Amino acid sequence: MSNERLGLAGLKDEPLLRAIAALSEVDPVLVTNDDGMPGEHEGLIAKLGLTIATVDGRRKPGWAAEEWKKEIVRVSSPFGGEGRSGWWA
C-alpha cells in the first residue's frame, strides 16, 4: 500500500515513521530507496518497532521510475509478489 493511498504522502521521515507505527497493521514494513533512513533514524525505528527495507534505486533501461519501484517491491516481497496490507512503499 502506498504512502499516497494512506494519506501520508509528503511527510518527512520522522512523522512518516510515527504515522506508520500508529497504523493498525501488524508488523508493518516500510519499503524505501532511501538507504540513509535506517541509520539516520535508528533510535526512533527501534523505539517504534518498525521494519525498514531498502531497495536499490537504480533501474533497468526502459522502465519509468514509478513502475520500477513498484516492480522491485513486488518481486522483493516475501509474499511472492502477492502483496500484503502491512507493506508500504
Secondary structure as UniProt FT lines:
FT   TURN            3..7
FT   TURN            9..10
FT   HELIX           13..22
FT   STRAND          29..32
FT   TURN            35..36
FT   HELIX           37..40
FT   HELIX           42..48
FT   STRAND          51..54
FT   TURN            61..62
FT   HELIX           65..76
FT   TURN            78..81
FT   TURN            85..86
FT   STRAND          87..88
//
